[in-house]
Amino acid sequence: MQHRGPSGVNQLGGLFLNGRPLPTCKRQRIIALAASGARSSDISRSLKVSNGCVSKILARYYRTGAVGPKAAGGSKPRTATPAVVARIARLKLEQPGLFAWEIRRQLHAEGTCASSAIPSVSSINRVLRTLPSDLRLAAEPRDPRPPEFRRGQYPDSRTRQSLAAATQLPDSTVR
């Protein structure tokens, strides 16, 4: 497989691919030469790799035994596990007025999550946004006003008459 992209030649005449780790075969060769007693400066010159690169690879090999490059990228482990999501939904259903930071504090206090794995406030908000709509509707505070008053501040004449009849108040009082 050929890599397409910016490549170049280093100061020692060795080829490199910008932003890519040194190939594993070259890394193994560095370790083999070091094991045979070669100095890092000699390895550097013979393989046309910088001395710093040789030093880094050898130091990591001696420290961890790893030859290959370190893993790059990846994502953090998920802290909003299904059990945590269920508890967040239950808390919001029981106490609709809870803010995400209060839910986070509650999860920590209950010991629902390990202290190193408590979801962030933004993760909790994301969970709340993605809850099924029937759970979200149950968690939203209900408007206590009658539907007639939700439409606007002043009901129309027909609505006023029906409200007056229902409440047994004079028409002039219901405005």
C-alpha positions as CSV (number, residue, x, y, z in Angstrom):
1,M,0.0,0.0,0.0
2,Q,1.5,3.3,-1.1
3,H,1.0,6.4,1.1
4,R,0.0,9.5,-0.8
5,G,0.7,12.7,0.9
6,P,3.5,15.1,1.9
7,S,6.8,13.2,2.3
8,G,10.4,14.4,2.5
9,V,14.0,13.6,3.1
10,N,15.5,14.3,6.5
11,Q,19.0,15.7,7.2
12,L,20.5,12.3,7.1
13,G,19.0,11.4,3.7
14,G,16.3,9.2,5.1
15,L,12.8,9.3,3.7
16,F,9.9,10.0,6.0
17,L,6.1,10.6,5.7
18,N,5.0,13.7,7.4
19,G,2.7,13.0,10.4
20,R,3.2,9.2,10.2
21,P,5.1,7.0,12.7
22,L,8.4,5.3,11.8
23,P,7.5,1.8,10.3
24,T,7.6,-1.1,12.7
25,C,10.3,-2.9,10.6
26,K,12.7,0.1,11.1
27,R,11.8,0.2,14.8
28,Q,12.7,-3.5,15.1
29,R,16.0,-2.9,13.3
30,I,16.8,-0.1,15.8
31,I,16.2,-2.4,18.7
32,A,18.2,-5.3,17.1
33,L,21.2,-3.0,16.5
34,A,21.0,-1.7,20.0
35,A,20.9,-5.2,21.4
36,S,24.0,-6.1,19.4
37,G,25.8,-3.3,21.1
38,A,25.7,-0.5,18.5
39,R,25.6,3.1,19.9
40,S,22.5,5.2,19.2
41,S,24.5,7.7,17.1
42,D,25.8,4.8,14.9
43,I,22.2,3.4,14.6
44,S,21.0,6.8,13.6
45,R,23.5,7.2,10.8
46,S,23.2,3.7,9.4
47,L,19.4,3.8,9.3
48,K,19.2,7.5,8.3
49,V,16.9,8.3,11.3
50,S,17.4,11.2,13.7
51,N,19.3,10.5,17.0
52,G,16.2,11.8,18.9
53,C,14.0,9.3,17.2
54,V,16.4,6.4,18.0
55,S,16.6,7.5,21.6
56,K,12.8,7.8,22.0
57,I,12.2,4.3,20.5
58,L,14.9,2.7,22.6
59,A,13.7,4.5,25.8
60,R,10.1,3.3,25.2
61,Y,11.2,-0.2,24.4
62,Y,13.3,-0.4,27.6
63,R,10.5,1.1,29.7
64,T,7.5,-0.8,28.3
65,G,8.8,-3.5,25.9
66,A,6.6,-2.0,23.1
67,V,8.1,-1.8,19.6
68,G,5.2,-0.4,17.7
69,P,4.1,3.3,17.6
70,K,1.7,4.6,20.4
71,A,-2.0,4.5,19.6
72,A,-3.1,7.9,18.2
73,G,-6.6,9.3,18.5
74,G,-9.4,7.1,19.8
75,S,-12.1,8.1,22.1
76,K,-12.6,8.3,25.9
77,P,-14.4,5.3,27.5
78,R,-18.1,5.9,27.7
79,T,-19.2,7.2,31.1
80,A,-22.9,7.3,30.3
81,T,-23.5,3.5,30.5
82,P,-27.0,2.2,30.1
83,A,-27.4,2.0,33.9
84,V,-26.3,5.6,34.3
85,V,-28.6,6.7,31.5
86,A,-31.5,5.0,33.2
87,R,-30.7,6.6,36.5
88,I,-30.4,10.1,34.9
89,A,-33.9,9.5,33.3
90,R,-35.4,8.4,36.6
91,L,-33.9,11.4,38.4
92,K,-35.3,13.8,35.8
93,L,-38.7,12.0,35.9
94,E,-38.9,12.2,39.7
95,Q,-37.6,15.8,39.9
96,P,-38.2,17.6,36.6
97,G,-36.6,20.8,37.9
98,L,-33.2,19.2,38.4
99,F,-30.4,20.8,36.5
100,A,-27.6,18.7,34.8
101,W,-25.0,19.8,37.4
102,E,-27.4,18.7,40.2
103,I,-27.9,15.3,38.5
104,R,-24.2,15.0,38.3
105,R,-23.8,15.7,42.0
106,Q,-26.6,13.2,42.8
107,L,-24.9,10.5,40.8
108,H,-21.7,11.1,42.7
109,A,-23.4,11.2,46.1
110,E,-25.3,7.9,45.4
111,G,-22.2,6.2,44.2
112,T,-24.0,5.3,40.9
113,C,-20.7,5.9,39.1
114,A,-17.0,5.7,40.2
115,S,-15.7,9.1,41.0
116,S,-13.4,8.9,38.0
117,A,-16.3,8.0,35.6
118,I,-19.0,10.5,36.5
119,P,-20.4,11.9,33.2
120,S,-19.8,15.6,32.5
121,V,-22.6,18.1,32.6
122,S,-22.6,18.2,28.8
123,S,-22.9,14.4,28.6
124,I,-25.8,14.5,31.0
125,N,-27.5,17.3,28.9
126,R,-26.9,15.1,25.8
127,V,-28.6,12.2,27.5
128,L,-31.5,14.4,28.5
129,R,-31.9,15.7,25.0
130,T,-31.9,12.2,23.5
131,L,-34.4,10.7,26.0
132,P,-37.6,9.4,24.3
133,S,-40.1,12.3,23.9
134,D,-42.7,10.6,26.2
135,L,-40.1,10.7,29.0
136,R,-39.2,14.2,28.2
137,L,-42.8,15.4,28.2
138,A,-43.4,13.8,31.6
139,A,-40.3,15.5,33.0
140,E,-41.3,19.0,31.7
141,P,-43.3,21.1,34.2
142,R,-47.0,21.3,33.3
143,D,-48.5,24.7,32.7
144,P,-51.2,25.1,35.3
145,R,-53.3,27.7,33.4
146,P,-56.5,26.6,31.6
147,P,-56.1,26.2,27.9
148,E,-58.1,29.3,27.2
149,F,-55.5,31.4,29.0
150,R,-52.5,29.7,27.2
151,R,-53.6,31.1,23.9
152,G,-53.1,34.8,24.8
153,Q,-53.5,37.2,27.7
154,Y,-57.1,38.3,26.8
155,P,-59.7,35.6,25.8
156,D,-62.1,36.4,23.0
157,S,-65.8,37.1,23.7
158,R,-67.0,33.6,23.2
159,T,-64.3,32.2,25.5
160,R,-65.2,34.9,28.1
161,Q,-68.9,33.9,28.0
162,S,-68.1,30.2,28.5
163,L,-65.7,31.0,31.3
164,A,-68.3,33.2,33.0
165,A,-70.9,30.4,32.7
166,A,-68.4,27.8,34.1
167,T,-67.3,29.9,37.0
168,Q,-70.7,31.5,37.6
169,L,-69.1,35.0,37.5
170,P,-70.6,38.0,35.7
171,D,-69.3,38.6,32.1
172,S,-67.8,41.9,33.1
173,T,-65.6,40.2,35.7
174,V,-64.1,37.8,33.2
175,R,-61.9,40.0,31.0
